[in-house]
Amino acid sequence: MSFFIPAAYADTAAAGPAGSGFEWIFLIGFLVIFYLMIWRPQAKRAKEHKGLISGLQKGDEVVTSGGIAGKVTKVTDDFIVVEVSDNVELKFQKQAVAAALPKGTLKAI
């Protein structure tokens, strides 16, 4: 029955690190693509968000990550108080702020 399956013999002449340089090029290329497409943009967004949060002050108009828009009435170390309507104030963590709006945006809505 072994005549249907040919015997496989190892080729001793081809064994060796012949293609190792080519593999390193792929590895380095993959790392460069990973850095340029994933790591760098994420770090840039995190830096911009940190600047946004540290620059919050009373009177700024913001949108939270939940989509609630309002005007900042009080700022503490970790929390802000946002007025969303007349006499309606909500307390949020600063990290929940997604974007700052230009002045007068809430009146235009």
SVG drawing of the C-alpha trace seen along z (x, -y; Angstrom):
<svg xmlns="http://www.w3.org/2000/svg" viewBox="-35 -83 59 85">
<polyline fill="none" stroke="black" stroke-width="0.4" points="0.0,0.0 3.0,-2.3 3.3,-2.8 0.5,-5.4 2.4,-7.6 5.9,-8.5 8.6,-8.6 9.8,-12.1 13.5,-12.5 15.0,-15.6 17.2,-17.7 20.3,-18.4 21.7,-21.0 18.8,-23.4 18.9,-23.6 20.3,-26.9 19.4,-30.5 19.1,-31.5 16.0,-33.7 16.6,-35.2 17.2,-38.7 14.0,-38.7 12.1,-37.8 13.6,-40.7 12.4,-43.1 8.9,-41.9 9.1,-42.2 10.5,-45.7 7.9,-46.7 5.1,-45.3 6.4,-47.3 6.6,-50.5 3.1,-50.1 1.8,-49.3 3.4,-52.4 2.2,-54.7 -1.4,-53.4 -2.2,-52.5 0.2,-53.8 0.9,-57.3 -2.7,-58.4 -4.0,-57.0 -1.3,-58.8 -2.1,-62.1 -5.8,-61.7 -5.0,-61.0 -2.8,-64.1 -5.5,-66.3 -8.2,-65.0 -5.9,-65.5 -5.4,-69.1 -9.1,-69.6 -9.8,-68.3 -7.1,-70.4 -8.4,-73.5 -12.0,-73.3 -13.3,-76.3 -16.6,-77.8 -18.7,-79.0 -17.4,-76.5 -19.9,-74.7 -19.2,-70.9 -20.6,-67.6 -20.2,-64.5 -19.4,-61.0 -23.1,-60.2 -24.2,-63.0 -25.4,-65.5 -24.6,-69.1 -24.5,-71.8 -22.6,-74.7 -20.0,-74.2 -20.9,-75.9 -18.4,-74.5 -15.0,-72.8 -13.2,-70.7 -10.2,-68.4 -12.0,-65.3 -15.6,-66.5 -17.5,-69.2 -21.0,-70.4 -22.9,-71.0 -26.1,-73.0 -28.2,-71.3 -31.3,-73.4 -32.7,-76.1 -32.1,-74.9 -31.0,-71.5 -27.4,-70.6 -25.6,-67.3 -22.3,-66.2 -19.8,-64.4 -16.3,-63.2 -14.0,-65.3 -13.1,-62.2 -16.7,-62.0 -16.2,-65.3 -15.9,-64.4 -15.6,-67.8 -15.8,-71.5 -18.2,-73.5 -17.8,-77.1 -19.4,-79.8 -23.1,-80.3 -23.7,-76.8 -26.2,-75.9 -28.4,-79.0 -28.4,-78.1 -29.7,-74.6"/>
</svg>
